[in-house]
């Protein structure tokens, strides 16, 4: 299948975005924010939407202020941009106080549309 969007921070299309360790700070909205570069590698202008399957724990934004969800991000042909992947794990008060650790694994769904139809 043709490739429309490339993520330079991922070694290959099937690789993982390892966000490393994060520490929950109740004074911060997100435990970790990781920029993810994205580029349109096609000759068409595209709209790209990124969503996590962990809707209550992982959020993806198109702006550095973390206010605009990464929905219908417009990319001109060969344009590059950055989206921000934020995690805020659900942790109960007891686990937080005791300093428990856990692994959080999720996926990001990428939908790509050209100006006329979904690609």
Z-matrix of the N, CA and C atoms (Angstrom, degrees):
N
C 1 1.462
C 2 1.526 1 111.30
N 3 1.312 2 116.95 1 148.80
C 4 1.464 3 119.66 2 179.92
C 5 1.528 4 111.14 3 -67.15
N 6 1.326 5 115.47 4 150.78
C 7 1.468 6 120.37 5 178.26
C 8 1.530 7 108.23 6 -104.55
N 9 1.330 8 115.39 7 129.53
C 10 1.455 9 120.98 8 -178.71
C 11 1.526 10 112.00 9 -108.92
N 12 1.328 11 116.10 10 -34.71
C 13 1.454 12 120.85 11 -175.89
C 14 1.524 13 109.00 12 -126.31
N 15 1.323 14 116.01 13 137.64
C 16 1.469 15 122.15 14 179.68
C 17 1.528 16 108.56 15 -122.64
N 18 1.337 17 115.31 16 141.49
C 19 1.456 18 121.94 17 177.42
C 20 1.530 19 107.67 18 -114.68
N 21 1.338 20 118.60 19 95.82
C 22 1.468 21 121.83 20 -174.83
C 23 1.536 22 114.07 21 -59.75
N 24 1.327 23 117.55 22 -23.03
C 25 1.461 24 119.95 23 -179.87
C 26 1.529 25 112.56 24 -76.27
N 27 1.310 26 117.19 25 -10.27
C 28 1.460 27 121.56 26 176.93
C 29 1.524 28 108.26 27 -103.04
N 30 1.317 29 116.65 28 132.40
C 31 1.462 30 121.00 29 -176.20
C 32 1.524 31 111.71 30 -61.14
N 33 1.333 32 116.33 31 -44.81
C 34 1.461 33 121.25 32 175.67
C 35 1.531 34 107.32 33 -142.50
N 36 1.328 35 118.11 34 165.67
C 37 1.466 36 119.95 35 -174.53
C 38 1.526 37 115.02 36 -57.82
N 39 1.329 38 117.99 37 -22.56
C 40 1.462 39 119.74 38 -178.96
C 41 1.527 40 112.78 39 -97.79
N 42 1.331 41 117.70 40 3.17
C 43 1.465 42 119.47 41 -177.35
C 44 1.525 43 111.56 42 -77.08
N 45 1.313 44 114.47 43 170.21
C 46 1.460 45 121.20 44 -175.62
C 47 1.517 46 110.82 45 -104.76
N 48 1.313 47 115.61 46 149.87
C 49 1.454 48 121.98 47 171.82
C 50 1.528 49 106.16 48 -91.83
N 51 1.324 50 116.09 49 101.82
C 52 1.463 51 120.83 50 -178.70
C 53 1.522 52 107.46 51 -87.72
N 54 1.319 53 115.74 52 112.85
C 55 1.467 54 120.32 53 -178.17
C 56 1.521 55 111.95 54 -90.29
N 57 1.311 56 116.81 55 1.14
C 58 1.454 57 120.45 56 176.60
C 59 1.519 58 112.28 57 68.43
N 60 1.324 59 114.83 58 -162.12
C 61 1.453 60 120.45 59 179.65
C 62 1.524 61 110.49 60 -77.86
N 63 1.303 62 116.04 61 147.70
C 64 1.462 63 119.81 62 172.97
C 65 1.514 64 107.82 63 -136.13
N 66 1.286 65 114.95 64 154.46
C 67 1.454 66 121.36 65 -178.33
C 68 1.517 67 108.41 66 -124.13
N 69 1.304 68 116.04 67 130.67
C 70 1.460 69 120.78 68 -177.13
C 71 1.518 70 109.46 69 -80.24
N 72 1.303 71 114.65 70 126.08
C 73 1.462 72 123.03 71 176.29
C 74 1.523 73 105.54 72 -122.80
N 75 1.315 74 116.87 73 113.37
C 76 1.459 75 120.16 74 -174.98
C 77 1.527 76 112.92 75 -64.35
N 78 1.318 77 117.29 76 -11.28
C 79 1.461 78 120.15 77 177.45
C 80 1.524 79 112.30 78 -86.63
N 81 1.339 80 117.08 79 -11.35
C 82 1.462 81 121.32 80 179.53
C 83 1.523 82 109.39 81 -106.10
N 84 1.327 83 114.74 82 145.07
C 85 1.464 84 119.31 83 -179.89
C 86 1.528 85 111.47 84 -68.42
N 87 1.352 86 117.34 85 -38.52
C 88 1.460 87 121.82 86 -179.00
C 89 1.521 88 109.84 87 -123.82
N 90 1.328 89 115.33 88 141.91
C 91 1.459 90 120.88 89 179.93
C 92 1.529 91 111.08 90 -72.25
N 93 1.321 92 116.67 91 -31.40
C 94 1.462 93 120.52 92 -178.69
C 95 1.516 94 109.40 93 -153.87
N 96 1.334 95 115.67 94 139.51
C 97 1.465 96 122.30 95 175.65
C 98 1.524 97 107.06 96 -125.93
N 99 1.326 98 116.17 97 124.92
C 100 1.457 99 121.48 98 -178.72
C 101 1.524 100 109.94 99 -125.44
N 102 1.339 101 117.30 100 122.06
C 103 1.463 102 118.98 101 175.54
C 104 1.530 103 110.27 102 -71.33
N 105 1.328 104 115.58 103 143.57
C 106 1.461 105 122.01 104 178.68
C 107 1.523 106 107.71 105 -131.85
N 108 1.331 107 115.84 106 113.84
C 109 1.468 108 119.99 107 -179.62
C 110 1.525 109 110.41 108 -74.61
N 111 1.319 110 114.85 109 142.09
C 112 1.458 111 121.68 110 -178.38
C 113 1.521 112 107.98 111 -139.28
N 114 1.324 113 116.62 112 137.23
C 115 1.467 114 118.35 113 178.25
C 116 1.522 115 111.41 114 -138.34
N 117 1.305 116 114.35 115 143.02
C 118 1.460 117 122.40 116 174.70
C 119 1.520 118 106.54 117 -81.14
N 120 1.321 119 117.81 118 118.18
C 121 1.461 120 121.60 119 -179.12
C 122 1.529 121 111.30 120 -105.80
N 123 1.319 122 116.12 121 18.57
C 124 1.465 123 119.85 122 -178.83
C 125 1.527 124 110.56 123 -112.42
N 126 1.304 125 114.29 124 171.75
C 127 1.466 126 121.21 125 178.46
C 128 1.520 127 111.79 126 -90.44
N 129 1.342 128 116.80 127 12.60
C 130 1.460 129 121.64 128 -179.05
C 131 1.520 130 109.78 129 -117.40
N 132 1.325 131 116.28 130 150.19
C 133 1.458 132 120.04 131 168.93
C 134 1.520 133 107.59 132 -74.60
N 135 1.332 134 116.41 133 140.77
C 136 1.455 135 120.89 134 -173.98
C 137 1.523 136 112.12 135 -131.40
N 138 1.322 137 115.09 136 156.53
C 139 1.453 138 123.10 137 166.87
C 140 1.527 139 106.27 138 -112.04
N 141 1.326 140 116.64 139 132.45
C 142 1.462 141 121.07 140 -178.05
C 143 1.524 142 108.97 141 -125.91
N 144 1.324 143 116.01 142 132.94
C 145 1.462 144 122.22 143 175.21
C 146 1.515 145 108.16 144 -120.58
N 147 1.331 146 116.50 145 131.14
C 148 1.461 147 122.20 146 177.41
C 149 1.519 148 108.42 147 -119.30
N 150 1.344 149 115.42 148 131.18
C 151 1.467 150 121.03 149 179.23
C 152 1.513 151 109.08 150 -139.44
N 153 1.305 152 115.75 151 147.21
C 154 1.452 153 121.42 152 177.36
C 155 1.518 154 110.26 153 -95.30
N 156 1.323 155 116.24 154 151.58
C 157 1.457 156 119.79 155 173.15
C 158 1.530 157 110.87 156 -81.90
N 159 1.316 158 117.36 157 -4.03
C 160 1.469 159 122.93 158 174.80
C 161 1.528 160 107.76 159 -106.85
N 162 1.309 161 115.96 160 68.57
C 163 1.465 162 122.50 161 -169.69
C 164 1.526 163 114.51 162 -58.28
N 165 1.319 164 118.02 163 -23.48
C 166 1.467 165 120.20 164 -178.49
C 167 1.535 166 112.44 165 -102.84
N 168 1.355 167 117.03 166 -0.44
C 169 1.461 168 119.39 167 -176.62
C 170 1.528 169 113.92 168 -128.86
N 171 1.326 170 117.77 169 -20.28
C 172 1.458 171 121.54 170 179.65
C 173 1.517 172 108.78 171 -129.90
N 174 1.324 173 115.34 172 131.15
C 175 1.456 174 121.84 173 -176.28
C 176 1.515 175 108.63 174 -129.84
N 177 1.334 176 116.35 175 145.07
C 178 1.456 177 120.99 176 -178.85
C 179 1.527 178 107.77 177 -126.25
N 180 1.327 179 115.38 178 126.97
C 181 1.464 180 121.69 179 -176.10
C 182 1.521 181 110.77 180 -122.04
N 183 1.325 182 115.12 181 153.53
C 184 1.462 183 120.55 182 -179.89
C 185 1.522 184 112.50 183 -98.04
N 186 1.323 185 117.82 184 -3.17
C 187 1.461 186 120.19 185 -179.64
C 188 1.532 187 110.45 186 -128.13
N 189 1.311 188 115.46 187 153.38
C 190 1.457 189 121.80 188 -176.49
C 191 1.531 190 112.88 189 -67.46
N 192 1.328 191 117.18 190 -22.16
C 193 1.469 192 120.69 191 177.85
C 194 1.526 193 112.07 192 -80.54
N 195 1.323 194 116.51 193 -5.31
C 196 1.467 195 123.81 194 177.06
C 197 1.530 196 112.04 195 60.85
N 198 1.331 197 114.87 196 47.11
C 199 1.460 198 120.34 197 179.91
C 200 1.527 199 113.20 198 -117.69
N 201 1.334 200 117.66 199 -23.30
C 202 1.469 201 121.33 200 -176.58
C 203 1.522 202 110.50 201 -109.43
N 204 1.329 203 117.74 202 114.13
C 205 1.471 204 119.34 203 176.49
C 206 1.529 205 110.63 204 -57.57
N 207 1.314 206 116.50 205 148.50
C 208 1.467 207 121.89 206 -178.19
C 209 1.529 208 109.48 207 -78.36
N 210 1.317 209 115.10 208 68.40
C 211 1.464 210 122.18 209 179.43
C 212 1.517 211 108.77 210 -119.37
N 213 1.310 212 115.44 211 130.43
C 214 1.464 213 121.81 212 -179.45
C 215 1.524 214 112.34 213 52.40
N 216 1.329 215 115.66 214 46.88
C 217 1.464 216 121.30 215 175.80
C 218 1.524 217 107.34 216 -70.90
N 219 1.323 218 116.91 217 121.33
C 220 1.459 219 120.94 218 -176.89
C 221 1.520 220 110.12 219 -86.81
N 222 1.337 221 115.82 220 129.72
C 223 1.458 222 122.30 221 176.95
C 224 1.526 223 109.21 222 -127.93
N 225 1.316 224 115.94 223 122.31
C 226 1.466 225 120.49 224 172.52
C 227 1.531 226 107.92 225 -67.63
N 228 1.311 227 117.02 226 167.70
C 229 1.463 228 119.51 227 178.82
C 230 1.530 229 109.50 228 -58.24
N 231 1.313 230 115.79 229 132.11
C 232 1.466 231 125.70 230 179.51
C 233 1.531 232 114.22 231 61.99
N 234 1.306 233 117.86 232 16.66
C 235 1.469 234 121.09 233 178.85
C 236 1.531 235 110.59 234 -80.13
N 237 1.335 236 115.29 235 149.56
C 238 1.460 237 121.91 236 178.31
C 239 1.523 238 109.21 237 -117.36
N 240 1.329 239 115.89 238 149.41
C 241 1.459 240 121.21 239 176.46
C 242 1.526 241 108.80 240 -152.26
N 243 1.310 242 115.73 241 177.01
C 244 1.459 243 121.77 242 177.67
C 245 1.519 244 107.98 243 -127.18
N 246 1.331 245 116.18 244 134.94
C 247 1.456 246 121.48 245 170.09
C 248 1.530 247 106.43 246 -112.66
N 249 1.320 248 116.10 247 163.15
C 250 1.460 249 121.05 248 -174.50
C 251 1.517 250 109.55 249 -122.03
N 252 1.325 251 115.46 250 119.47
C 253 1.460 252 122.42 251 -179.78
C 254 1.531 253 107.05 252 -96.14
N 255 1.329 254 115.45 253 120.88
C 256 1.468 255 121.10 254 -176.20
C 257 1.514 256 109.61 255 -118.59
N 258 1.327 257 116.14 256 138.72
C 259 1.452 258 119.02 257 176.10
C 260 1.523 259 110.19 258 -121.51
N 261 1.304 260 113.99 259 141.94
C 262 1.456 261 123.57 260 175.21
C 263 1.521 262 106.77 261 -142.83
N 264 1.336 263 116.03 262 86.37
C 265 1.470 264 119.08 263 -176.91
C 266 1.524 265 112.29 264 -62.77
N 267 1.318 266 115.11 265 145.25
C 268 1.464 267 120.21 266 173.32
C 269 1.523 268 107.61 267 -76.09
N 270 1.314 269 116.18 268 118.76
C 271 1.455 270 120.96 269 -179.33
C 272 1.519 271 107.83 270 -135.31
N 273 1.323 272 116.03 271 130.93
C 274 1.463 273 117.90 272 177.68
C 275 1.532 274 109.77 273 -78.06
N 276 1.302 275 116.59 274 163.34
C 277 1.464 276 122.41 275 -174.86
C 278 1.522 277 111.78 276 -58.87
N 279 1.323 278 117.33 277 -40.02
C 280 1.468 279 121.00 278 -178.76
C 281 1.531 280 110.80 279 -64.20
N 282 1.329 281 117.07 280 -45.66
C 283 1.465 282 120.70 281 179.22
C 284 1.518 283 110.84 282 -63.62
N 285 1.320 284 116.59 283 -39.30
C 286 1.457 285 120.89 284 179.21
C 287 1.526 286 110.25 285 -63.49
N 288 1.316 287 117.09 286 -47.38
C 289 1.470 288 121.93 287 -178.58
C 290 1.522 289 111.20 288 -65.17
N 291 1.339 290 117.71 289 -36.08
C 292 1.463 291 121.35 290 -178.00
C 293 1.529 292 112.79 291 -83.95
N 294 1.327 293 117.73 292 -7.95
C 295 1.464 294 121.31 293 178.80
C 296 1.512 295 114.20 294 71.89
N 297 1.317 296 117.56 295 31.61
C 298 1.463 297 121.28 296 179.31
C 299 1.525 298 111.23 297 -64.86
N 300 1.315 299 114.85 298 150.63
C 301 1.468 300 122.07 299 177.39
C 302 1.517 301 109.28 300 -111.90
N 303 1.329 302 115.50 301 153.04
C 304 1.455 303 120.28 302 171.82
C 305 1.511 304 108.99 303 -157.73
N 306 1.319 305 114.42 304 157.93
C 307 1.453 306 120.52 305 179.33
C 308 1.516 307 108.51 306 -95.94
N 309 1.307 308 115.54 307 136.29
C 310 1.458 309 121.23 308 178.46
C 311 1.529 310 107.49 309 -115.52
N 312 1.329 311 115.97 310 117.61
C 313 1.464 312 121.29 311 -179.12
C 314 1.522 313 107.60 312 -122.37
N 315 1.315 314 115.86 313 128.15
C 316 1.456 315 120.03 314 179.70
C 317 1.511 316 110.28 315 -147.37
N 318 1.297 317 115.47 316 176.64
C 319 1.450 318 121.29 317 179.65
C 320 1.516 319 111.50 318 -124.89
N 321 1.306 320 115.48 319 158.74
C 322 1.465 321 121.84 320 176.54
C 323 1.521 322 107.72 321 -119.71
N 324 1.308 323 115.57 322 123.04
C 325 1.463 324 121.09 323 176.93
C 326 1.525 325 108.09 324 -92.72
N 327 1.318 326 115.46 325 129.84
C 328 1.464 327 121.38 326 -179.36
C 329 1.517 328 107.80 327 -114.65
N 330 1.332 329 116.14 328 119.57
C 331 1.468 330 121.14 329 175.91
C 332 1.523 331 107.48 330 -110.60
N 333 1.328 332 115.36 331 131.55
C 334 1.453 333 121.41 332 -177.75
C 335 1.520 334 109.10 333 -120.80
N 336 1.319 335 115.02 334 130.96
C 337 1.461 336 121.63 335 178.48
C 338 1.519 337 108.29 336 -126.18
N 339 1.334 338 115.97 337 141.13
C 340 1.464 339 117.19 338 169.83
C 341 1.532 340 106.36 339 -93.01
N 342 1.287 341 117.79 340 -174.37
C 343 1.468 342 121.29 341 -175.00
C 344 1.522 343 111.98 342 -64.79
N 345 1.333 344 118.13 343 -24.32
C 346 1.458 345 121.54 344 -174.95
C 347 1.535 346 113.79 345 -100.64
N 348 1.334 347 116.19 346 -40.36
C 349 1.458 348 118.92 347 -173.03
C 350 1.526 349 109.89 348 -157.71
N 351 1.333 350 115.50 349 172.20
C 352 1.459 351 120.20 350 176.13
C 353 1.518 352 109.66 351 -68.78
N 354 1.336 353 115.90 352 138.22
C 355 1.461 354 121.94 353 -178.81
C 356 1.504 355 110.58 354 -101.33
